[in-house]
Amino acid sequence: MRYIMTGLLLCAACSGGNGGSTGPAAVASVQLNAPTNTIAVNQTTTFTAIALDASGNSTMGGTVTWQTSSAAVATVTAGLVTGVAPGSATITATIGTKSSQTTITVTPPISTSCSGVTPLSLSVGAVHTLTGAERSTLCISGGVAGSEYVLVPFKADTVSAPVSVLMTGSGTLAAIGAPTAAAAASLLPAPASTRLLSSVAHGAFGAAFEHRMRVIERNQLTPLVTAGPRSTLLRSMQRASANRSAILNLPSTPALGSFFKLNANGNDACTNRQNHTARIAAVSNAAIIAVDSLAPAGGFTDADYASFAATFDTLIFPLDTAAYGAPADLDKNGRVLIFFTQAVNQLTPPGSGGYIGGFFFARDLFPDSTQNSLLEACPASNQGEMFYVPVVDANSLYNGFFTDKTALRIELIGTLAHEFQHLINASRRLYVTQTPNWDEDVWLNEGMSHIAEEILYFHEAGFAPKQNLVLSTVAGNQAALDAINNYQVQNLARLEEYLKAPGLNSPYAENDSLPTRGSTYELLRYSMDESAQPNSVYLHALINTQNTGIVNYNTVFAGTFPNIFAAVQQQVLANFFGGSGITIDPKYSFPSWNYRDVIGNGLNNKVNPLAMQSLVGTTAATFTLTGGGAGYARFRIASNGTASITSASGSSAVPASVVMLLIRTQ
């Protein structure tokens, strides 16, 4: 499913209709946020406190008062907690009459002595994996001219339970200027006439619907799949009974204006049919367009539907099938049915910050009655390859979306490119490779659909992979700008969300969040760019297999990376190096995109979106890492100086699953 977030309007001061203002709600509780509950003597960490109202929303609550139960163990000033001596102390934050507490444990001081140790010295652009001894205490030379580094912890496992990594420096200084020495000079300013990419506000609207649908498919449809061959089923699927929806009941080339019924329930797979009467509005070589008989007035005309079918024939169908392969043809009409129905519009409540733009439901690939032992029945199936898309809602009968015909038509082109991958993926797994593992892991399935959007973008913009696209190229004229805003800006926006929180997100997380989608899209683009064969070789291989998820990825890209952890580790470093201007091993760059330029200057107000922390003196840099997550700690070492950096996870050593990578940036 493809869903989009729309912008939200914020007001600095909102008043009632009579001009009176509403004051802040009363403070009902205090939320105390502690990045870590363990520090060493002389280490610091910063706590924050937020006043909440009775509904759990933040509110203006006045000044925060901080207290410690034992100043001999830990002090606190304006939220800054400093370890004084080993032990435990309770830190209390009070706003008005409400308080919240947490315990801080102070461990013995960390040894920062580099006596007898030869300090490490790297060349600019070098990447060094910390050894066992260096993981606890790392000694680095500043050299004659001084130097700057980034220390990157990367959690190279699939365990989603987060771990904390605390780094404390001795002899470290604040890094100077941009995250890399050459970054500012390496990116040429865009011409004055360059139009920036459309601003897109993001959120998780639609994620609950998407996740619920995938859970329904996995729970209700997977038990219907057996390990036996399904070629017999393809030859013997029977026509649906008269009281059921029936793509199979249609002639191979249905007559324009004819009516039939389709189940449009987007919430249940095999029960609770919600039949809608549909009219055949257009038929082309690859598409059948059906329109809900109750669609509101003011929508597309039949000429519009015919044009849309022609676009599917000439654009979406050839691009997706070339990349992923042809779908199975269960209904034996050689076409994909596209159902325009207000049932999709109704999935988005009025006043929502985003909308459901259309979906594919795998239930329609199953028979609606048991015909043999190969696939069990899903009685609510429409029995054919199809998509569900919204209708034009010119008078906002359902919500404020899809009121404009032209905008909806453009939106649907990207939506169907995305959803067609899902259809191809599921149908080929069910009926071509005939695997019981028909349901690809969500992260990889969604990632491939976002690649389908990018393939569409490349085609419409006249670009191709490995062209190192920069902002002045992709937004240099109106046609180029329209192409990226219509078909690729959402991929870039999701990637931006990942780059803002790389520790808490991962390309292979099973949560279907926007940052996961963005990072998976980037991983697949990077993996194909680093591989020798055309993109379609790898995309075909990811679908035409009985493997899923990480095993699938590892098998397909075995000639490029030892495993997905090695691939993501390189991706994590490329997120820092890409577009930096530093001379590096090419494997630490993105051949197709200068994401730093396109996202940082096109979407993010000329700010590098990659989240980093400063590692200065005894102030700890704290990272919380999920499986596949990473952090970035910047620091500088003075001329002829030596710095030491200690790392720990709470009161223990950093787990072996966390790889520690040191990069010299200047």
C-alpha positions as CSV (number, residue, x, y, z in Angstrom):
1,M,0.0,0.0,0.0
2,R,1.2,3.5,-0.8
3,Y,0.2,6.3,1.5
4,I,1.2,10.0,1.6
5,M,1.3,12.6,4.3
6,T,0.2,16.1,3.6
7,G,1.4,19.3,5.2
8,L,0.2,20.4,8.6
9,L,-0.5,24.1,9.4
10,L,1.0,25.3,12.7
11,C,-0.1,28.5,14.4
12,A,1.9,30.4,16.9
13,A,-1.1,31.9,18.6
14,C,-4.6,30.6,18.2
15,S,-7.7,32.3,19.7
16,G,-11.4,31.6,19.9
17,G,-14.1,33.2,17.8
18,N,-14.6,36.0,20.3
19,G,-11.0,37.0,20.4
20,G,-10.3,35.4,23.8
21,S,-7.2,33.2,24.1
22,T,-7.1,29.8,25.8
23,G,-4.4,29.4,28.4
24,P,-2.2,26.3,28.8
25,A,-3.8,23.3,30.3
26,A,-3.1,22.4,33.9
27,V,-0.1,20.2,34.5
28,A,-1.3,16.6,35.3
29,S,2.1,14.9,35.2
30,V,5.8,15.3,34.4
31,Q,7.6,13.2,31.8
32,L,11.3,12.8,32.7
33,N,13.5,11.8,29.8
34,A,16.9,10.2,30.6
35,P,19.1,9.2,27.7
36,T,21.0,6.9,30.0
37,N,20.7,5.8,33.7
38,T,24.4,4.9,34.1
39,I,27.4,7.3,33.9
40,A,31.0,7.1,35.2
41,V,32.6,9.5,37.7
42,N,33.2,12.9,35.9
43,Q,30.8,11.9,33.1
44,T,27.8,14.0,32.3
45,T,24.4,13.4,30.7
46,T,21.5,15.7,30.2
47,F,18.0,15.0,31.4
48,T,14.9,16.8,30.2
49,A,11.4,17.2,31.6
50,I,8.1,17.9,29.9
51,A,4.9,19.0,31.5
52,L,1.8,17.0,30.3
53,D,-1.8,17.7,30.6
54,A,-4.5,15.2,31.6
55,S,-4.7,13.9,28.0
56,G,-0.9,13.2,27.9
57,N,-0.2,16.2,25.6
58,S,2.6,18.6,26.4
59,T,1.6,21.9,27.9
60,M,3.3,25.1,29.2
61,G,3.9,24.3,32.9
62,G,6.5,26.8,34.2
63,T,10.0,26.3,35.4
64,V,11.5,22.9,36.0
65,T,13.1,22.5,39.4
66,W,15.8,19.8,39.7
67,Q,16.9,17.9,42.8
68,T,19.3,15.1,43.6
69,S,19.0,12.7,46.5
70,S,22.7,12.6,47.0
71,A,25.0,15.4,45.7
72,A,27.9,13.2,46.9
73,V,27.1,10.7,44.2
74,A,25.6,12.9,41.4
75,T,24.8,16.6,41.0
76,V,22.1,18.1,38.7
77,T,22.0,21.6,37.4
78,A,19.3,22.6,34.9
79,G,19.1,19.0,33.9
80,L,22.8,18.4,33.5
81,V,23.7,15.4,35.6
82,T,27.4,14.9,36.6
83,G,28.8,11.8,38.2
84,V,30.7,12.6,41.5
85,A,31.4,9.2,43.1
86,P,30.3,5.6,42.6
87,G,26.8,4.9,43.9
88,S,23.2,5.6,43.1
89,A,21.2,8.8,43.4
90,T,17.6,9.8,42.6
91,I,17.1,12.7,40.3
92,T,13.7,14.5,40.6
93,A,12.2,17.0,38.2
94,T,9.3,19.2,39.5
95,I,7.0,21.4,37.5
96,G,4.5,23.2,39.7
97,T,3.1,20.6,42.1
98,K,3.9,17.5,39.9
99,S,7.2,15.6,40.0
100,S,8.9,12.6,38.3
101,Q,11.9,10.7,39.4
102,T,14.6,8.4,38.0
103,T,17.7,6.7,39.4
104,I,21.2,7.4,38.1
105,T,23.9,4.9,38.7
106,V,27.5,6.3,38.9
107,T,30.3,3.8,38.1
108,P,34.0,4.3,39.0
109,P,36.0,6.7,36.8
110,I,37.0,5.3,33.4
111,S,40.7,5.1,32.8
112,T,41.7,7.4,30.0
113,S,45.4,6.9,30.2
114,C,47.3,6.4,27.0
115,S,50.5,5.7,28.8
116,G,52.5,3.1,27.0
117,V,50.1,3.0,24.1
118,T,51.1,4.2,20.6
119,P,48.2,6.5,19.5
120,L,46.4,5.6,16.4
121,S,46.9,7.8,13.3
122,L,44.8,7.5,10.2
123,S,44.9,9.1,6.8
124,V,42.0,11.3,5.7
125,G,39.2,9.2,4.4
126,A,40.4,6.0,6.1
127,V,38.0,3.7,7.9
128,H,39.4,1.7,10.9
129,T,37.5,-1.1,12.8
130,L,38.4,-0.9,16.4
131,T,40.2,-3.8,18.0
132,G,39.3,-5.4,21.3
133,A,41.6,-3.2,23.3
134,E,40.5,-0.1,21.4
135,R,36.8,-0.8,22.0
136,S,37.3,0.0,25.7
137,T,39.9,2.8,25.4
138,L,41.0,4.3,22.1
139,C,44.0,6.5,21.8
140,I,44.3,8.8,18.8
141,S,47.0,11.3,17.7
142,G,46.1,14.7,16.5
143,G,49.2,14.9,14.3
144,V,51.1,18.0,13.5
145,A,48.2,19.9,12.1
146,G,45.4,18.5,14.2
147,S,42.7,16.1,12.9
148,E,39.0,15.4,13.0
149,Y,37.2,12.1,13.3
150,V,33.8,10.5,13.4
151,L,33.3,7.4,15.6
152,V,30.5,5.2,14.4
153,P,28.9,2.4,16.5
154,F,26.9,0.0,14.3
155,K,24.7,-2.8,15.7
156,A,25.3,-5.6,13.3
157,D,22.5,-8.0,14.2
158,T,18.8,-8.4,13.9
159,V,17.9,-8.0,17.5
160,S,15.5,-5.1,17.9
161,A,16.0,-4.8,21.6
162,P,18.0,-1.6,21.9
163,V,21.5,-1.3,23.5
164,S,23.1,1.9,24.7
165,V,26.5,3.0,23.8
166,L,28.2,5.7,25.8
167,M,31.4,7.4,24.6
168,T,33.5,9.8,26.7
169,G,36.5,11.7,25.4
170,S,39.6,13.1,27.1
171,G,41.5,15.6,25.0
172,T,38.7,15.8,22.4
173,L,37.5,19.2,21.1
174,A,34.5,20.4,19.2
175,A,34.7,19.7,15.4
176,I,35.0,22.7,13.3
177,G,32.4,23.8,10.7
178,A,30.7,21.3,8.4
179,P,30.6,17.6,9.2
180,T,33.5,17.2,6.8
181,A,36.2,19.6,5.9
182,A,35.4,19.6,2.2
183,A,31.6,19.4,2.4
184,A,30.8,23.1,2.0
185,A,33.1,23.6,-1.0
186,S,32.3,20.4,-2.7
187,L,28.6,21.1,-3.3
188,L,28.1,23.8,-5.9
189,P,25.3,26.2,-5.0
190,A,22.2,25.7,-7.1
191,P,21.5,28.3,-9.7
192,A,19.2,31.1,-8.5
193,S,16.5,29.8,-10.8
194,T,16.5,26.3,-9.3
195,R,13.2,25.4,-7.8
196,L,13.4,23.5,-4.5
197,L,11.6,20.2,-4.1
198,S,8.1,20.3,-2.7
199,S,8.0,20.4,1.0
200,V,6.3,17.2,2.4
201,A,5.3,16.8,6.0
202,H,5.6,13.2,7.1
203,G,4.0,10.9,9.6
204,A,2.8,7.4,10.2
205,F,-0.8,7.8,8.9
206,G,-1.7,4.7,6.9
207,A,1.0,2.6,8.6
208,A,-1.6,1.0,10.9
209,F,-3.8,0.2,7.9
210,E,-0.8,-1.3,6.0
211,H,0.4,-3.3,8.9
212,R,-3.0,-4.6,9.7
213,M,-3.5,-5.7,6.1
214,R,-0.2,-7.5,6.1
215,V,-1.0,-9.2,9.4
216,I,-4.4,-10.3,8.0
217,E,-2.8,-11.7,4.9
218,R,-0.2,-13.6,6.9
219,N,-2.7,-14.9,9.5
220,Q,-5.6,-15.7,7.3
221,L,-4.1,-16.6,3.9
222,T,-0.8,-18.4,4.8
223,P,-2.8,-21.3,6.4
224,L,-4.6,-21.7,3.0
225,V,-1.3,-22.4,1.2
226,T,0.1,-25.9,0.9
227,A,3.5,-27.0,-0.3
228,G,2.1,-28.8,-3.4
229,P,2.4,-27.7,-7.0
230,R,-0.3,-25.2,-8.1
231,S,-0.2,-25.6,-11.9
232,T,-3.4,-27.7,-11.7
233,L,-5.1,-24.8,-9.9
234,L,-4.3,-22.4,-12.7
235,R,-5.9,-24.7,-15.2
236,S,-8.9,-25.5,-13.2
237,M,-10.1,-22.4,-11.4
238,Q,-13.9,-22.5,-11.7
239,R,-16.2,-19.6,-12.3
240,A,-17.5,-17.9,-9.2
241,S,-21.1,-18.6,-8.1
242,A,-23.6,-16.0,-9.0
243,N,-23.8,-14.5,-5.6
244,R,-20.1,-13.8,-5.4
245,S,-17.8,-11.2,-7.0
246,A,-16.5,-12.6,-10.2
247,I,-13.6,-11.3,-12.3
248,L,-13.5,-14.9,-13.5
249,N,-17.1,-14.5,-14.7
250,L,-16.1,-11.7,-17.0
251,P,-15.3,-12.4,-20.7
252,S,-11.6,-12.1,-21.5
253,T,-12.5,-8.7,-23.1
254,P,-15.5,-7.5,-21.2
255,A,-18.0,-5.2,-22.9
256,L,-17.9,-1.5,-22.0
257,G,-20.8,-0.5,-19.8
258,S,-21.4,-4.0,-18.5
259,F,-21.9,-4.5,-14.7
260,F,-20.7,-7.0,-12.2
261,K,-19.9,-7.2,-8.5
262,L,-16.6,-6.8,-6.6
263,N,-15.9,-7.2,-2.9
264,A,-14.3,-3.9,-1.8
265,N,-13.7,-4.7,1.9
266,G,-10.2,-3.5,2.7
267,N,-10.2,-4.8,6.3
268,D,-11.1,-8.5,6.1
269,A,-9.5,-11.0,3.8
270,C,-11.8,-14.0,3.5
271,T,-15.0,-13.0,5.4
272,N,-17.5,-10.1,5.6
273,R,-18.0,-9.5,1.9
274,Q,-18.9,-6.0,0.9
275,N,-20.0,-6.3,-2.7
276,H,-20.1,-3.2,-4.8
277,T,-21.6,-3.0,-8.3
278,A,-18.9,-2.1,-10.8
279,R,-19.2,-0.8,-14.4
280,I,-16.6,-1.6,-17.1
281,A,-15.4,1.9,-18.1
282,A,-12.3,1.0,-20.2
283,V,-10.4,-2.0,-21.6
284,S,-6.9,-1.9,-23.0
285,N,-4.2,-4.4,-23.7
286,A,-3.1,-4.7,-20.1
287,A,-5.9,-3.1,-18.1
288,I,-9.6,-3.3,-17.3
289,I,-11.0,-0.2,-15.6
290,A,-14.0,-0.8,-13.4
291,V,-15.8,2.1,-11.7
292,D,-18.0,1.8,-8.6
293,S,-21.7,2.6,-9.5
294,L,-22.0,4.7,-6.4
295,A,-19.0,6.9,-7.2
296,P,-19.9,10.6,-6.7
297,A,-20.6,12.9,-9.6
298,G,-17.9,15.1,-11.0
299,G,-15.3,12.4,-11.4
300,F,-13.3,11.0,-14.3
301,T,-15.1,10.6,-17.7
302,D,-14.9,7.4,-19.7
303,A,-12.4,9.2,-21.9
304,D,-10.3,9.8,-18.8
305,Y,-10.5,6.1,-17.9
306,A,-9.5,5.1,-21.4
307,S,-6.5,7.5,-21.2
308,F,-5.6,6.0,-17.8
309,A,-5.7,2.5,-19.2
310,A,-3.5,3.5,-22.0
311,T,-1.0,5.0,-19.6
312,F,-1.0,1.7,-17.7
313,D,-0.3,-0.1,-20.9
314,T,2.5,2.0,-22.1
315,L,4.2,3.1,-18.9
316,I,3.5,1.2,-15.7
317,F,3.0,-2.4,-17.1
318,P,6.2,-2.4,-19.2
319,L,8.4,-0.8,-16.6
320,D,7.3,-3.1,-13.7
321,T,7.3,-6.3,-15.7
322,A,10.7,-5.6,-17.1
323,A,12.0,-5.0,-13.6
324,Y,10.2,-7.8,-11.7
325,G,8.6,-10.2,-14.2
326,A,5.1,-10.8,-15.4
327,P,2.3,-11.5,-12.9
328,A,0.5,-14.9,-13.0
329,D,-2.8,-14.7,-15.0
330,L,-5.3,-16.3,-12.7
331,D,-8.4,-14.8,-14.4
332,K,-7.0,-15.7,-17.8
333,N,-7.7,-12.3,-19.4
334,G,-4.2,-11.1,-19.8
335,R,-5.0,-7.9,-17.9
336,V,-5.0,-6.3,-14.5
337,L,-8.3,-4.9,-13.2
338,I,-8.2,-1.5,-11.6
339,F,-11.2,-0.8,-9.4
340,F,-12.0,2.9,-8.8
341,T,-14.2,2.8,-5.7
342,Q,-15.2,5.2,-2.9
343,A,-14.5,2.4,-0.5
344,V,-10.8,3.5,-0.7
345,N,-11.8,7.1,0.0
346,Q,-13.7,6.0,3.0
347,L,-10.6,4.4,4.5
348,T,-9.4,7.9,5.3
349,P,-11.5,9.7,8.0
350,P,-12.3,13.4,7.6
351,G,-9.6,15.7,9.0
352,S,-6.8,13.2,8.7
353,G,-3.3,14.4,8.1
354,G,-2.8,12.0,5.3
355,Y,-4.6,9.5,3.2
356,I,-4.8,6.0,1.8
357,G,-3.9,6.3,-1.9
358,G,-4.8,2.7,-3.0
359,F,-3.9,-0.9,-2.2
360,F,-3.4,-4.4,-3.4
361,F,-5.0,-7.2,-1.4
362,A,-3.5,-10.7,-1.8
363,R,-6.8,-12.4,-1.0
364,D,-7.8,-11.8,-4.6
365,L,-5.2,-14.3,-5.7
366,F,-6.9,-17.1,-3.9
367,P,-9.9,-19.2,-5.1
368,D,-13.3,-18.4,-3.5
369,S,-14.2,-22.0,-3.1
370,T,-12.1,-25.1,-2.5
371,Q,-11.3,-26.8,-5.8
372,N,-8.5,-29.1,-4.8
373,S,-5.9,-29.6,-2.0
374,L,-3.5,-27.0,-3.4
375,L,-5.0,-23.8,-2.1
376,E,-7.8,-23.6,0.4
377,A,-10.7,-21.3,-0.3
378,C,-10.9,-17.6,0.6
379,P,-14.6,-17.0,0.1
380,A,-14.3,-13.2,-0.2
381,S,-11.7,-13.3,-3.0
382,N,-12.4,-11.5,-6.2
383,Q,-10.3,-14.2,-8.0
384,G,-8.1,-12.1,-10.2
385,E,-5.2,-9.7,-10.4
386,M,-6.5,-6.3,-9.3
387,F,-6.0,-3.0,-7.4
388,Y,-8.3,-0.8,-5.5
389,V,-7.9,3.0,-6.0
390,P,-9.9,6.1,-4.9
391,V,-12.4,8.0,-7.0
392,V,-12.5,11.7,-7.5
393,D,-14.3,13.4,-4.6
394,A,-14.9,16.8,-6.1
395,N,-17.3,17.9,-3.4
396,S,-15.4,16.4,-0.4
397,L,-18.1,14.0,0.5
398,Y,-15.7,11.7,2.3
399,N,-12.8,13.9,3.3
400,G,-10.7,16.7,1.8
401,F,-8.6,14.6,-0.5
402,F,-8.8,13.6,-4.1
403,T,-10.8,16.6,-5.1
404,D,-8.7,17.4,-8.1
405,K,-8.8,15.2,-11.2
406,T,-5.3,16.1,-12.5
407,A,-3.6,15.6,-9.2
408,L,-5.3,12.3,-8.6
409,R,-4.4,11.0,-12.0
410,I,-0.7,11.8,-11.4
411,E,-0.8,10.3,-7.9
412,L,-2.3,7.1,-9.2
413,I,0.5,6.6,-11.7
414,G,3.0,6.4,-8.8
415,T,0.6,4.4,-6.7
416,L,0.0,1.7,-9.3
417,A,3.8,1.4,-10.0
418,H,4.2,0.7,-6.3
419,E,1.2,-1.7,-6.0
420,F,2.0,-3.6,-9.2
421,Q,5.2,-4.8,-7.6
422,H,3.3,-6.2,-4.7
423,L,0.9,-8.0,-7.1
424,I,3.7,-9.4,-9.2
425,N,5.6,-10.5,-6.1
426,A,2.7,-12.4,-4.5
427,S,1.3,-13.9,-7.7
428,R,4.7,-15.2,-8.9
429,R,5.5,-16.7,-5.5
430,L,2.1,-18.4,-5.3
431,Y,1.9,-19.7,-8.9
432,V,5.3,-19.5,-10.6
433,T,7.9,-20.4,-7.9
434,Q,5.0,-22.0,-6.0
435,T,6.6,-21.5,-2.6
436,P,4.8,-21.8,0.8
437,N,6.8,-18.7,1.7
438,W,4.6,-16.6,-0.6
439,D,4.4,-13.7,1.8
440,E,7.7,-11.7,1.4
441,D,8.9,-9.9,4.6
442,V,7.3,-6.5,4.8
443,W,10.6,-4.5,4.8
444,L,11.9,-6.1,1.6
445,N,8.5,-6.2,-0.1
446,E,7.9,-2.5,0.5
447,G,11.5,-1.6,-0.4
448,M,11.1,-3.2,-3.8
449,S,7.9,-1.2,-4.4
450,H,9.7,2.0,-3.6
451,I,12.3,1.0,-6.1
452,A,9.4,0.6,-8.6
453,E,8.6,4.3,-7.9
454,E,12.2,5.3,-8.5
455,I,12.3,3.3,-11.8
456,L,9.2,5.2,-12.9
457,Y,11.0,8.5,-11.9
458,F,14.1,7.6,-13.9
459,H,12.0,6.9,-16.9
460,E,10.0,10.0,-16.8
461,A,12.9,12.3,-15.9
462,G,15.2,10.8,-18.6
463,F,17.8,9.6,-16.0
464,A,19.3,6.3,-15.1
465,P,21.1,4.7,-12.1
466,K,24.7,5.5,-11.4
467,Q,24.5,9.1,-12.6
468,N,25.3,10.7,-9.2
469,L,22.2,13.0,-9.4
470,V,22.5,16.4,-7.7
471,L,19.9,19.0,-6.9
472,S,20.8,21.4,-9.8
473,T,20.2,18.5,-12.2
474,V,17.0,17.0,-10.8
475,A,15.4,20.4,-10.2
476,G,17.1,22.4,-13.0
477,N,13.9,23.0,-15.0
478,Q,10.2,22.6,-14.6
479,A,9.9,19.3,-16.3
480,A,12.7,17.7,-14.2
481,L,11.2,19.2,-11.1
482,D,7.7,17.9,-11.9
483,A,9.2,14.4,-12.4
484,I,10.9,14.2,-9.0
485,N,8.0,15.8,-7.2
486,N,5.5,13.4,-8.8
487,Y,7.4,10.1,-8.5
488,Q,10.5,10.3,-6.3
489,V,10.2,13.0,-3.6
490,Q,8.4,10.6,-1.3
491,N,11.3,8.1,-1.4
492,L,13.7,11.0,-0.5
493,A,11.4,12.2,2.3
494,R,11.2,8.7,3.8
495,L,15.0,8.5,3.6
496,E,15.3,11.8,5.3
497,E,13.3,10.5,8.2
498,Y,15.7,7.6,8.5
499,L,18.8,9.8,8.4
500,K,17.4,11.9,11.2
501,A,17.3,8.9,13.5
502,P,19.7,6.2,12.2
503,G,20.2,4.6,15.6
504,L,16.6,3.7,16.2
505,N,15.9,2.6,12.6
506,S,17.1,-0.1,10.3
507,P,16.6,-1.2,6.7
508,Y,15.5,-4.7,7.8
509,A,13.2,-3.8,10.7
510,E,9.8,-5.5,10.6
511,N,7.8,-2.4,11.6
512,D,6.8,-0.9,8.3
513,S,7.6,2.6,9.5
514,L,8.4,5.5,7.2
515,P,12.1,5.5,8.2
516,T,12.4,1.8,7.6
517,R,10.9,2.2,4.2
518,G,13.4,5.0,3.4
519,S,16.4,3.1,4.6
520,T,15.3,-0.1,2.8
521,Y,14.8,1.8,-0.4
522,E,18.4,3.2,0.0
523,L,19.8,-0.2,0.8
524,L,18.4,-1.8,-2.3
525,R,19.5,1.1,-4.5
526,Y,23.0,1.0,-3.0
527,S,23.2,-2.8,-3.3
528,M,22.2,-2.8,-7.0
529,D,24.6,0.0,-7.7
530,E,27.5,-1.9,-6.1
531,S,26.6,-5.0,-8.1
532,A,27.8,-5.9,-11.6
533,Q,24.6,-7.0,-13.4
534,P,21.6,-4.8,-14.5
535,N,19.1,-3.9,-11.8
536,S,16.5,-6.3,-13.2
537,V,18.7,-9.3,-12.6
538,Y,18.5,-8.7,-8.9
539,L,14.9,-7.6,-8.7
540,H,13.8,-10.7,-10.7
541,A,15.9,-12.9,-8.4
542,L,14.4,-11.4,-5.2
543,I,10.9,-12.5,-6.4
544,N,11.6,-15.7,-8.3
545,T,12.7,-17.6,-5.2
546,Q,11.4,-19.6,-2.3
547,N,13.5,-17.4,0.1
548,T,12.2,-14.4,2.0
549,G,13.7,-11.5,4.0
550,I,17.3,-11.5,5.0
551,V,18.0,-15.0,3.6
552,N,16.6,-13.8,0.3
553,Y,18.7,-10.7,0.3
554,N,21.9,-12.6,1.3
555,T,21.4,-15.1,-1.5
556,V,20.7,-12.6,-4.2
557,F,23.6,-10.2,-3.3
558,A,26.1,-12.9,-2.3
559,G,28.4,-11.9,-5.1
560,T,28.5,-8.3,-3.7
561,F,28.4,-8.5,0.1
562,P,29.2,-11.4,2.6
563,N,25.8,-10.7,4.2
564,I,23.3,-8.0,4.9
565,F,25.2,-6.8,8.0
566,A,28.2,-6.0,5.8
567,A,26.0,-4.3,3.3
568,V,24.3,-2.1,5.9
569,Q,27.6,-1.3,7.5
570,Q,28.9,0.1,4.2
571,Q,25.6,1.9,3.7
572,V,25.9,3.5,7.1
573,L,29.4,4.8,6.2
574,A,28.2,6.0,2.8
575,N,25.5,8.0,4.6
576,F,28.4,10.0,6.1
577,F,30.9,10.0,3.2
578,G,28.4,10.4,0.3
579,G,28.7,13.9,-1.2
580,S,31.3,14.9,1.4
581,G,34.1,15.7,-1.1
582,I,36.5,13.4,0.8
583,T,38.6,11.1,-1.4
584,I,37.4,7.6,-0.3
585,D,37.0,4.0,-1.4
586,P,34.2,4.2,-4.0
587,K,32.2,1.6,-2.0
588,Y,31.5,4.2,0.6
589,S,29.5,6.4,-1.8
590,F,26.1,6.3,-3.6
591,P,26.7,6.0,-7.4
592,S,23.1,7.0,-8.3
593,W,22.4,10.0,-6.0
594,N,24.1,12.7,-4.0
595,Y,21.6,12.4,-1.2
596,R,23.4,14.9,0.9
597,D,22.8,17.6,-1.7
598,V,19.4,16.5,-3.0
599,I,17.9,16.0,0.5
600,G,19.9,18.5,2.5
601,N,19.5,21.3,0.0
602,G,16.3,20.3,-1.7
603,L,14.2,19.2,1.3
604,N,15.9,20.0,4.5
605,N,16.7,23.8,4.3
606,K,20.3,23.4,3.3
607,V,21.1,21.2,6.4
608,N,22.8,17.8,6.2
609,P,20.0,15.5,7.5
610,L,22.3,12.9,9.0
611,A,22.0,13.1,12.8
612,M,25.3,13.5,14.6
613,Q,26.5,14.1,18.2
614,S,29.5,16.1,19.4
615,L,32.1,14.3,21.6
616,V,33.8,17.0,23.6
617,G,35.8,16.6,26.8
618,T,34.0,14.6,29.5
619,T,30.5,15.2,28.0
620,A,29.2,11.7,27.0
621,A,27.8,11.0,23.6
622,T,25.0,8.5,24.1
623,F,23.5,6.3,21.4
624,T,20.5,4.0,21.5
625,L,20.9,1.3,18.8
626,T,18.4,-1.2,17.4
627,G,19.5,-4.0,15.2
628,G,20.9,-2.4,12.1
629,G,21.1,1.0,13.8
630,A,24.1,3.3,13.8
631,G,25.3,6.5,15.5
632,Y,27.9,9.2,14.6
633,A,30.1,11.0,17.1
634,R,32.2,13.9,15.8
635,F,35.3,15.3,17.5
636,R,38.6,17.1,16.9
637,I,42.1,16.5,18.3
638,A,44.5,19.5,18.7
639,S,47.8,19.8,16.9
640,N,50.4,17.5,18.5
641,G,47.7,16.4,21.0
642,T,46.5,12.9,22.0
643,A,42.9,12.1,22.8
644,S,41.5,9.0,24.5
645,I,37.9,7.8,24.0
646,T,36.3,5.2,26.3
647,S,33.2,3.3,25.3
648,A,30.7,1.3,27.4
649,S,27.2,0.0,27.5
650,G,25.8,1.0,30.9
651,S,28.3,-0.5,33.4
652,S,29.4,-3.2,30.9
653,A,31.5,-3.4,27.8
654,V,30.0,-2.6,24.5
655,P,28.4,-5.8,23.2
656,A,30.4,-7.7,20.5
657,S,27.4,-7.3,18.1
658,V,28.2,-3.5,18.0
659,V,31.0,-2.8,15.4
660,M,33.0,0.3,16.2
661,L,34.2,2.2,13.2
662,L,36.6,5.2,13.2
663,I,36.7,7.6,10.2
664,R,39.2,10.4,9.8
665,T,37.5,13.3,8.1
666,Q,40.3,15.9,8.1
